[in-house]
Amino acid sequence: MIDAIQIPGYGRGALARALGLRAASRAGGFDAAAFGTLISWASASQGTYTDGASVVTLADESGNSNIFTAPAGSNEAVFVAGDPSYDFDGNDHYRGSSKTPFDTLHQTPQGAIVVRFALDDVTTNTIHALFSTCLFLSANVGIVLVVQRAAIFGAPRVRLAVYEGTGTAIYNTNSSSSNLAIANGEFVTVGVAWDATDARIYVNGSLVTTVAGSGQPPSVSTSTSLPNIGGLGGGATSAIVGKISDVFIYSDKLDGATMGALTTALEAEYA
């Protein structure tokens, strides 16, 4: 999904920008690589869109590619040209062909993920998975970023979970301060960053939640599940119902100033 990206995962067609392996920069001048060590990225505003393809090619800045496809039984997300993004209906998700590009997130004690998205219905009691390298709340290794709404929350809540090999959550954020005050269809940019000390959640560039770590980050070489965009590692379970325009994954723990600058520059691309 997400044409032109450097992030394994989704896509409905041939990536909105045929994957230009020239850093994550766009026609408008946005350069995701200027904000940290970029592992992978995806952007619906990267350029021309080719309809009808079920394979999405992602690549990192070294030119290492990763193919993401819509698994059997799931639909491809629909590309929305007017406001460049991909529209997921709750059955769509894209699974990468290789875990290798993301191994660094499981081998080092830090990382960051930034996703620009919108939900179709902010009142639905469900989990909208944005990106994952493992199953949510399962006994394996990996990272999960979701937006979860339950009746008790009263609003969609951003949650980051980082698991080590025994299924213990080093981080599993669950704070009302990370609730999203957004309307149906309203785009929001969420950033999460973590290291051995703490995990931080940013909404539209502002810090909203800080959670202390309960242990050391994963030390194994890889997760047990392939990376997914728009769903969890096990399939279309908890697939997002809404739109995703951008995903950026870093091996650095981006600080507050960097998150703010990145969000401002990204939103300028859609102004």
N, C-alpha and C positions, 0 to 999 in steps of 0.2 A: 504494500500500500504505500502510500506516500512516495511519490515519484521522486526521484532524485533524492536520495538520502544516503546517509552513511549510517545507517542503523538498521540492523537486521530486523525485519519484522513485518511490516504490513504491506499493504499496497493493494491497490485495486488495479491497477494497470501498470503501465510501465513507468512508474515514478514520474512525478511531475517534472522532473528535469533530466532526463536521461542520465542521471548520475554523473555529474562532471567531477571527475576526480581532481579537482583543483581546489582543494580545501573546501570548507563549507561556506563559500561565499556566494551571494546572489547578485542578480543584476542591480538591485538597489544599493548594494554596497555592504550589506550585513555579512560579517565574517565570524562565524561561530568559533573558529579556531583561534581567534584573537583573545578569547576569554579563558582559555585553559587548554589542557592536553586532551584533545578530542579523540574519543575512541570510535564513535560512530554517530551518524546523524541522518535525519530524514526531513524533507521539507516539501510541502505541496506547492510552494511558490517558486520552485527552482527553475521553471521554464516550460517548455512544451510538454503537453500530456498526450499520450497515445492510448486510445481506448482499446479494450478487447484483450489485453494481456493479463494473464493470471500470475505472472512471475514478477517479483520486484527485486531489483539488484541493488545491493547496498555495498558501500565500500568505505574503508577507512582512508586516512590521508596517505598511507603507504601504498595504496592501490590494492590492498587485499579485499577481495569481494566476498559477499555472502548473499546467497539467493534466498528470498523469502517468498513463500507461496501460500495460497489459501488452501488449507488442508481439506481433504475429502469431506464432504458434508457441510462445508461452510461456504458462505457467499463472499464475494469480493466486495470491499467497501466501494461506494460510488464516489467518483471524483466530482467535486463541486467547483466549477470554474469561476463563478462570480466572486466568491470569497475563498480563494484557494485552500482547499482542505479535503479530507476524505470523510465520507458519511458512513458510519457504522450503525447497523440495525440491531445489534445484540447477538447476531449469529456470525458476524464477521470477525476474523482475527488472522494474523499472518505469522507464520512460524519460520524461523531461520533455519538454514541448512547446516549451520555450524555454530558450536559454542565458543570456538577459539577467539573471535574478536573480543569477547567479554570476559575471558578468563582472568584478565587483570583485575576485574572488580571482585573476584573471589580470592585473589592471591595477595592483594594489598589491602591495607586498612582504611582506604578512603575512596571517595568517588562522588559524582554528582549527576543528577538527571534533571533535565528541563523539558517540560511538555506544554504546548499551547493547545487547548482543547475547549469544547463546549458540550454541554449535556442537553439532550432533547427535553428531558423532564426531570427537574431537580427535586421533585417530590417523591419519586419512585423509591421504595425501599429495596435497594439492590446494591451490588458491588460493580463498579465500572473499572475494569482493569485497563491501565494505560500502558504499562510495560512490565515484563517479568522475565526472570531467568530461572524461575522455579515455581512450584505449586504454592499457593497461598496457605499458610498455616499447616505446612507438611514437614515431615522429617527428612529434609534434605538441605542442600546448600543453595543459596541464591538470594536474589533481590526482587522485591515486588513493590510496585507503586500503583496504588488504586485510589479511587474516590468512592467512598462508601456512605450510603445514606440509610439510616435505620430510623424508625419512629422515635427512638429515644434521643437521637442526635438533633432532629429538627431541621437539619440542613445537610447537604453533601459534605463529607469530611475527608480531607486528604490523609492518607495513611501510607507510611513507608515501613516495610518489613525487611530486615536483613537477617538471614538465617545461617547458622553454621552447621556442620555435618550431622549433629545429633538431633536437629530440628529445633534446637534452642534459639529463640529470637534474641539476637544481640540488640536489635532495635525492633520495636513493633509499636509505632507511635499511635496514640489514641487520645487526642486532646481537643476540647471544644474550641480552642484558639485556632485550630486549623480548619474550622468549618468555613465553607465558601458561601458568601452572600452574593449569589449570582442568579440571574433570571434564566429561563429556558432559552437555549440558543446563544447565550452570551459567552464569548470567548474569554478565557482566563489563562494566564501563564503561571504554572506552578513549578517551583524548583525545589529539589531536595539535595542536601549535601551531608556527608557523614565522614567520620574518621573514628579512631579508637576512643576518642573522648566523648563525642556527642553526635547527634543527628539533628539537622535543622531543616525546617520547612519554610519556604518563601511563597507568598502569593502576590503576583504582580510586582515582584521585586522587593517586597517588604517582608522582613522576618516575622513569623507569627508563632512558631513553636520551636523550642529547643528541648531535646530529650537526652538524658545521660545514658551512656552505653552500659550494658549489663555484662559485658565480656569482651573478648578479643574478636575482631572480624575473622571471617573464614580464612583458613590457611590451606585448604585443599586446592587442587589445580583447576577444577572445573565444577560447574553445577551438574545436577543430574538431568536437567531438562533443557531443551532447546529454547533460545530466546523467543519471546513473543511480543508483538505490538498489538494492542487492542484486546488481549485476552491473557489467560493464565497458562502456565506451562502444560497443563493437562488438556488443553483444547479451548473450545469456545466458551467454557464456563466463565461466568462473570464478564463476558465480553461487553465492551462499552456500547452504550446506546447514545450516540452523539457524533461529534466531529473531532478529528485531530488534524492539525495543520503542521506541527513541527515537533520533533523529538531530537534532543541532543544529549549525548552521554559522554561524560568526562571521567578521567582517572584521577582528577584533582578534586579536593574538597573546595569548591568555589566559596569565597567569602561573601559577606553581605554586599560590599561595594560592587563586587564583580557581578553578583546576581542582579543587582539593581541596574547596572549599566547594560548587561545583556538583555534584560527584559525591555528596557527603554528602546534599545536598538532594534530588537525583534518587532516590537509593536509598531515602530516607525515604518516597517515594511508593509504593514497592512493599513496604514492610515489613509 
